[in-house]
Amino acid sequence: MGDRQIQISTGNLTLAATLNELETANQLWESLPITGRVQIWGDEIYFSIPLNVEEELGSQETVQAGTVAYWPPGSALCLFWGPTPISAPGEIRPASAVNVVGILDNDPNLLAEVPSQAEIIIEKIEG
């Protein structure tokens, strides 16, 4: 299938991410482009997307900075760069288990500049 890259654009910030082979990532890829409104929870951006996917085998309770994940209870795409309000010291903990669909190719700390309610666009990078 090759590397599938997506572009994440909001305001004057554009980042790239590489998707993995998880079924959720496949469904995300097929649903692009997606436009949403940024919501912020600690050092996490999330926004609703038009996917309805169950928690997959191997879903994660904690993630690394730069993780791109799908949160099944909220049908939301999540971008993590640091701790959330429920993280223990030294960890990044989503609200509940997430399906990790990819990783940012850029410095995830750039996400800290994004304001709440900003428009965010996810689209394929055609290679």
Secondary structure by P-SEA (a helix, b strand, c coil): ccbbbbbbbcccbbbbbbbcccaaaaaaaaaccbbbbbbbcccbbbbbcccccccccccccccccbbbbbbccccbbbbbccccccccccccccccccccccccccccccccccccccbbbbbbbcc
